[in-house]
Amino acid sequence: MANIVHSLSEGNENPFDQIRKVDEHGHEYWVARELMPLLGYSRWSDFKPAIERAMLACQNTGNDRNKHFSGMLLKSNGRNGEDYKLSRYACYLTAMNSDPRKPAIAMAQTYFAIKTREAELNVVPQPTEAIAPSYVEELLRRSLSRTSLSPEHQEIAILRGIGNSFPQLRSATDEAVQMIQESIATPDRHISPTDLGKLYAQKYGLPKSVSGQRMNEALEFAGLQYSTSRVSSSGEAKKTWHLTEAGKEFGVVFMERVSNAKDIEKVRWLPSVIDRVTIDLSKKVSR
């Protein structure tokens, strides 16, 4: 995705602007399969889960999902393929539900946050070469202030947005991000998936807590962790969870001594990670 960064740094038209469309009612939209490569995805099967997570996030915040995500059929070699017509807000949610460590994802988050704020303020869009880091910072800060992200993670998102919009500042912003991450990665601030399930239920007004097993599946679906199998002393198959690169922003691994004097990995999470997961309560928990 270096071409995206180069395009912006040289003052060329933003690639997200290049694929923007306007319907017969004057409403702007983006086609999911055209957005897909700009977010670093090469296969629809890999990109679709990010859209599905974005749909659930849209629904969980009380918005009309059908208003922002409109299904489309794509003709290819005489066969119908799945596609979506995405609003600006849908694109933003899709970017937010993808890996924020990718430069392409951070660029998309910055772009759609800026465009959303410009639309709210009814301001004239500024050419890329005229945008100052302080302008990006202010727009991102105002957009993120309406989320439930912790102050530390808001600062991380802002720094990444600035670093990816202005490559000459990236080394400084990366160093600042690392310092923030080190300051918040303390064991007493990280909690278990079971406790995350309680917080998730409180936040979304659910009648009962979300189980630790369902929360683990949601964290895996969000691309924040993965599992390997192990056999317990009783011969029972058990899962051991491990952090992905994206998950390291929110989670830490502790070694816990089990009854047979063997240490196993236990993943614990910052409470703010619940803003990165969505749970479809209609689905059964896998066994």
N, C-alpha and C positions, 0 to 999 in steps of 0.2 A: 504493500500500500504506500510505498514511498512516493509513487506518482501523485497521490492525493496531497501529501504534505508539500511536495515540490510545486504542485499547481497553485496551492494557496500562498506559499511563500513568494512565488513569482508574481502574484497579483492576478493570476488568470481566473476565469470564471470557475466558481466552486462546482465540483462534479455533482454535488447534490442538487444544485440549481439546474444543471444541464439535463437531468432526468425528471425534473419537476414538470407536471402537466396541469392543465386547467380544464375542468369539465364545462358543459353547456350552461351551467348555473354560475360560473365564475369562481368555483371552489377549487383550490389547488389540491393535488394529490400526487402520490408516488406509487409506482407499480412494484410489488414486492420482489419479483424476479429481476428487475432492473436495479433495485437497491442492494440485492444480495451480494454481488461481487464487490461493491463499494464498501461493504462491511467485512470483507475478507473471507466470504464463504464461496466455495466453488460448487457445492452440491445442495440441491433443494432439501434433501433429506436431513442435512445438517442444519440448514437455516430455519426450517419449519418449526422446530421446537422453540426457538427464540420468539417467533411470532405467537405461538400458542401461549407461552409464558406472558407475553405482552398483553394478549387478549384477557387472560385471567386477571392480570394486574389492573387493566382497564375496568373490568367488571367489579373487582373488589373495591375500587375507589368510587363506585356508584355511577360511573359513566355508561352511556349506551354503547355497548361493544359494536353493534351493527352500524352505528353512525361512523365509527372510526376504522373498522375493518370490514370491507365489503368483498365478498367472494367473487372471483372471476374464473372463467374457463379459458385456458390457453390451448390453441390448436398447434400441434407439432407432429409432423409426419402422419397426418390424418387421425391423430389420437388426441383426446382431451387431456389437458394437464391442469393442475391446480395453481391458482394465483390469487393475489389479493390487491385490492385498491386501498391504499393506506392514507389516512389523513396525516397532517404534520404531527399531531399528538401521537398517533399510532406509530409513526416512524421513531419518535422520541422514546416511546416505551419499548419498542423493539431494540433500539440501541442500548437502553438502560438494562435490558435483560440479556445482553450479550457480554462477552468478556471485556471488562474495561481496560485490561492491560494492552490490548491490541491498539496500535496507533489509529487504525481505521475506525474502531468503535469510539474512541475518545474524540476523534474529529467529528463523527456523526452526532455524538451527544452535545458537543459544543455548538455545532451548526444549528441543530433543531432547537436547542435552548435559546440561542440568540434569535432565531426567526420567530419563535413563540413570543418572546418578550417584545420584539419589535412590533409584532401584530397587536399585542395588548396595548402598547404605548402609542400605536399608530404613527411610528416614526419612519422616515425614509431610509431604506436599507443603505448601509455604507459600503463602498467598494473595499475589497480585502486589504489593499495597500494602505487605506486610510484608517483601518481599525487598530487601535492601540491596545496593549495588554490590559490596561485598566478598564477599557470598554468591555472586553471579554470577561474580565473578572467581575465587574458589576452585574452584567446580565446573568452570568452563571450563579452568582451569589443570590440574586433575587429569585431566580427560578428554584434553586435548591432550598431556599428558606421555607418553601411551602411543602417540602418533603419532611419525613421523619428521620432522615439521616442524622447521625450524630454530628456535632460540630467538627470533630476530627475528620470524618469521612466527607463532609462538605468541603473542607479545605483540600483534601486529597483530590476530589473531583475537580475543583477549581484549578489546582496546580497542574493536573494532567491536561485539562482543557487549554490552559495557557501554553504549556510546553509543546503540545501538538499543533497549536495554531502558530506558534513562533518557535521554529526549530532552534534558533540561535539561543533560546533561553532554556532548552530542554535539560541540559546537564544540571543547571541550577534547580529547576523544578523537580527533577528526579531525586536530587539530594535532599530537598526539603520533604518530599513524600516519604523517603526512607526514614528520615528523622521522626516524622509523625508516626509512622507505622511502628517503629521501635518503641516509642513512648507509650503506645496504647496496647502493645502486646504483652500484657501482664496476666498471670494466671488468675488473680482474684477478680478480673473483669470478664472472664470467659466462662460460659455456662454450657450445660449439657443440652443435647437435642430435646430431652424431656422438658427441661425448663424453657427452652425456646418454644416448644409447643404450647406451654401455658401462656407465654407472652403473646404468641400469635393469636390465640383464642381471645385474649383480652383486647388486643388491638382491633380485631375485626368483629368483636361482639358475638363470638360463637358460644353456644350453650355449654360446651364442655371443651376441655383441653385437647389439643392435637397430640396424638401419641408420638413418642420418640421415634418409633419405626417409620411412621408416615413423614415426620420431619426429616429424617435421614434420606428418605426417598426424594423428597422435595429438594433437598440440598444437592443430591446427586443429579437430579433432573436439571437443576440450575447450572450444572457444570462446576460446582464448588468442591466436590469430593467424589471419590470412587472407592469401590470395595474389592477386597480379595477374600478368599475363603480360608478358614483354618479349622482344624478339628480339635475340639475340646478334650479334656481328660476323660470325659464320659463317652467320647466317640461321636458327639453331636457336631454337625457343621455349624460354624459361626462365621459371621462377617466381621472383618476388620476394615475400618474406614480410614482413608488416606486423603490428604488435602491435594487438590490440583493447584496449579500456579495461581489461578484466579481465586481459589479458596484461601490461599495464604494471606490475603488481605484481611480476612475476617476471622480466620481460625488459627489455633495453635494445637500442637500435638503434645500430650503428656504420656509418660510411661506409667502404667498402673500395675501393681503386683497382684496377680490372681492367686487363687487358693493353692495351686500346685507350684508356687514359688517361681512362676514364669511371668516376665514382664510383657504386657501387650500395649499397643498404641490406643489411646483414647483421644478423640478429637473434641475440642471445646471451642465455643463460638462467641464472638462479640454479639450482644443483643441486636445491634443494628443490622445483622445479616438477614433478619426477617423481612427487610425491605427489598431483598434481592430474590426472594422465593415466593412462589404462588402455589396454592394447594387446591386441587380439584377434589372436593369432599365427596363427589358422586362416585369416584373410583374406589375400588376396594384396595386395601393394602396388600402388596404382593407378599408371598410367603417364601 
